[in-house]
Structures are given as C-alpha cells and as structure tokens.
Amino acid sequence: MIKNIIADGMGSGNKVSVKDNGLLVSQMGYPPKIEQKTEVFRQYFTDDGTSTGSNIMKVDGSVTNVDFWIPTHNDNDRYITAVSFLINDGGILLEKFGAVNALANGCVFEYRKEAGKVITIHDSLTTGWDFVRMCMGYPAFGDGDSCFIAGKVLGGSDGVIPVFRFLDVLPPYGLMLAAGTRARLTLRIRDDCTGVDAFNAIAYGFDRIP
C-alpha cells in the first residue's frame, strides 16, 4: 500500500479527510477566490464589425450584398453562445419576411474560420419561418397564427424573435472566434429588406482572457 496525503497547497496545513473509504468534500456556497478569466460579450451585428457601426439590417442588398458581422478580439478568444434575431413589422406572417413577400435570394448565415474556410450555417433565409426553423423553434410561444410571433415588440409592430443557441450544437462553450485572426460570424443580406419596420441581430457570449 502506498500512503498518500492530499494537503492544502497554500500553506495552511489542512489535509483531506477519508472516512468509510470515501473522500469527504463539501460544496462551497461561494465562488473560489481566483481571478475571473472571462468577460461578458454582447454586440449587434454591424456593417463594419465594430460596436459603433450600423446595426440596421433593413438594407437593399439585391445588387451588392451587404455583410453584417461579429469580429474576433485582438488578444482574447471570443466564444459566441447565442444570436438573437429580430424581424419587426406590422401584420407578420411566418411564410413571409415580416409582412413582405418571401425574399428571392435570402440571407446567408455563415462562419469564416481563422484559416479562411467558410462554414455555411444556413444558405437561404427567405422567410420568418426559415429563421425560426434554423433556430430549432426556440423560443417556442403562442399558438395558431400567432405561434412564434411576439405582439407589439417595437413601435406597435409585431416581431419574430428566434434565438440561435450555439451551445446546443457546439457544447460546452459555443462557437470560438480565435484571437487575432480573420475569423468572423456573418449574416449576408442578398435582397431588398427595406420593407420591414426593423431587422437586426445581437450576438452574446464571452471573451476568454489569456
């Protein structure tokens, strides 16, 4: 038998206790006193990738496509855990884009990795239902004709508000945008989306501090 002792490495002299062939531990009711290694990240998708760029995605991208995107951080790996979409309009139907007829080409949701490889998450988002289905029906609410449509969310108009949860497809941390690279998460507008009252997206997650 090899005798082992597990002791506090901070110099207190405390040792782990074993009784009935079990290691005695207890759940602390407070976080350990160590440096926080993450910072909350929240930013709109914008036309230049910065927090000060335009987040108004109701633009005409039918002739020249318009990208709205989330960039990397220069020093910290960035993890995107969720993206919240909003299509806001009066008289929304899921078979349409807001209350406008379904888009011809649609929007593209994609992830460009640091090496330049592009992964398409959805290649043709033409209706509210396309956004809801891509987000796997989350959040689910309402019934009948009002299913997945939130009432009077902005300026008296209704909204389709699906959330794409990267934690569901890339557990446990979500989608990583590696520090200091050209990686980005993009929504590309390929149609005239100016007919709706509002259209935008917000990314949530955290930056990991080295």
C-alpha positions in Angstrom: 0.0 0.0 0.0 1.3 3.4 -0.9 0.4 6.1 1.6 -0.7 9.4 0.0 -1.6 12.8 1.6 -3.6 15.5 -0.1 -2.9 18.8 1.6 -3.7 22.5 1.0 -1.0 23.9 -1.3 -1.4 27.4 0.3 0.5 26.5 3.4 -2.4 26.1 5.8 -1.5 22.5 6.7 -5.1 21.3 6.1 -5.4 17.7 4.9 -8.2 15.9 3.2 -10.2 13.5 5.4 -11.2 10.0 4.4 -13.9 8.1 6.2 -15.7 4.8 5.4 -13.4 4.6 2.3 -14.8 7.9 1.0 -13.2 11.2 0.4 -15.1 13.9 2.4 -15.9 17.0 0.4 -18.5 19.8 0.6 -20.0 22.2 -1.8 -18.8 25.8 -1.2 -21.6 28.3 -1.2 -19.4 30.9 -2.8 -17.0 31.1 -5.7 -13.3 30.4 -5.2 -11.1 33.5 -4.7 -9.4 33.3 -8.1 -9.0 35.6 -11.0 -12.0 35.8 -13.4 -10.9 34.5 -16.8 -13.9 35.6 -18.8 -15.6 38.8 -19.7 -19.2 39.1 -21.0 -19.5 39.9 -24.7 -22.6 41.4 -26.4 -22.7 43.2 -29.7 -25.0 43.9 -32.6 -24.1 42.5 -36.0 -22.9 45.7 -37.8 -21.8 46.6 -41.3 -18.2 47.1 -40.3 -17.9 44.6 -37.4 -17.4 47.3 -34.8 -19.7 48.2 -31.9 -20.2 51.6 -33.4 -21.1 50.5 -37.0 -24.7 50.4 -38.3 -26.8 47.6 -37.0 -29.8 48.4 -39.2 -30.0 45.3 -41.5 -33.1 46.5 -43.3 -31.0 47.4 -46.3 -31.1 46.7 -50.0 -28.5 44.0 -50.8 -30.1 42.8 -54.0 -27.4 44.3 -56.3 -24.5 44.5 -53.9 -24.7 42.1 -51.0 -24.2 43.7 -47.6 -22.4 41.8 -44.7 -23.2 42.4 -41.1 -20.7 40.6 -38.8 -19.1 39.9 -35.5 -15.3 40.1 -35.4 -12.6 38.5 -33.4 -10.8 40.2 -30.5 -7.1 41.0 -31.0 -5.9 39.3 -27.8 -8.8 37.2 -26.4 -10.5 34.1 -27.9 -14.2 35.0 -28.3 -16.9 32.5 -27.8 -20.4 33.1 -29.2 -23.1 31.3 -27.2 -26.2 32.7 -28.8 -27.5 35.0 -31.5 -30.8 36.8 -31.1 -32.6 37.8 -34.3 -35.4 40.4 -34.7 -37.7 40.8 -37.7 -40.2 43.6 -36.8 -43.2 44.5 -38.9 -46.9 45.0 -38.9 -49.1 42.1 -39.9 -46.3 39.4 -39.8 -46.8 36.0 -41.3 -44.2 33.3 -40.9 -44.4 32.4 -44.6 -43.3 35.9 -45.4 -40.3 38.1 -44.5 -42.2 40.2 -41.9 -45.2 41.3 -43.9 -43.3 41.4 -47.1 -43.3 38.6 -49.7 -40.6 35.9 -49.2 -37.2 37.1 -50.3 -35.9 35.8 -53.6 -32.3 35.0 -52.6 -32.5 35.3 -48.9 -29.9 36.0 -46.2 -26.8 33.7 -45.6 -25.7 32.9 -42.0 -22.1 31.8 -42.1 -18.9 31.3 -40.0 -15.5 32.0 -41.5 -12.7 30.2 -39.6 -9.3 31.6 -39.0 -7.8 29.7 -41.9 -10.3 31.2 -44.4 -12.6 28.1 -44.5 -16.2 29.1 -44.7 -18.9 27.1 -42.9 -22.5 27.9 -44.0 -25.0 27.6 -41.2 -27.9 28.5 -43.4 -27.7 29.4 -47.1 -31.1 30.9 -47.9 -33.1 32.6 -45.1 -36.1 33.9 -47.1 -38.9 34.0 -44.5 -39.6 34.3 -40.9 -40.2 30.6 -40.8 -36.7 30.0 -42.2 -35.2 31.9 -39.2 -37.4 30.1 -36.7 -36.5 26.7 -38.2 -32.8 27.4 -38.2 -33.1 28.3 -34.6 -34.9 25.0 -34.0 -38.1 26.6 -32.8 -36.6 28.5 -29.9 -38.1 30.2 -28.1 -41.5 28.5 -28.6 -44.6 30.5 -27.6 -48.1 31.3 -28.8 -50.4 29.2 -30.8 -52.3 29.1 -34.1 -51.5 32.0 -36.4 -49.6 33.8 -33.6 -47.2 30.9 -32.9 -43.6 32.3 -32.8 -44.8 35.9 -33.3 -44.4 38.3 -30.4 -47.0 41.1 -30.2 -46.1 44.8 -30.3 -42.4 44.4 -29.6 -41.3 47.7 -31.2 -43.3 50.7 -32.3 -46.6 48.8 -32.0 -45.5 46.2 -34.6 -45.1 42.5 -34.1 -41.8 40.6 -34.1 -40.3 37.3 -35.0 -37.6 36.8 -32.3 -35.8 33.5 -32.7 -32.5 32.7 -30.9 -29.8 30.5 -32.4 -28.1 28.7 -29.5 -24.6 27.7 -30.4 -24.4 25.9 -27.0 -26.8 23.3 -28.5 -24.6 22.4 -31.4 -21.1 23.2 -30.1 -21.2 22.4 -26.3 -20.0 23.4 -23.8 -18.6 26.8 -24.9 -20.2 27.6 -28.2 -18.6 29.0 -31.4 -15.0 30.2 -31.0 -13.6 33.1 -32.9 -9.8 32.7 -32.4 -8.0 35.8 -31.1 -6.1 37.9 -33.7 -7.4 36.1 -36.7 -9.7 36.9 -39.6 -12.5 34.6 -38.3 -15.9 36.2 -38.2 -19.6 35.3 -37.9 -21.7 36.9 -40.7 -25.2 37.5 -41.8 -25.2 38.4 -45.5 -28.1 40.4 -46.9 -28.8 39.4 -50.6 -32.2 41.0 -51.1 -34.1 44.3 -50.6 -35.0 44.1 -46.9 -36.1 47.7 -46.6 -39.8 46.9 -46.5 -39.9 45.7 -42.8 -40.0 48.0 -39.8 -36.8 46.7 -38.3 -34.3 43.9 -38.8 -31.2 43.2 -36.6 -29.3 40.6 -34.7 -27.3 40.6 -31.4 -24.5 38.1 -30.5 -24.0 37.1 -26.9 -21.1 35.2 -25.4 -17.8 35.8 -23.6 -14.2 36.7 -24.2 -11.6 34.4 -22.6 -8.7 36.4 -21.0 -5.3 34.8 -21.5 
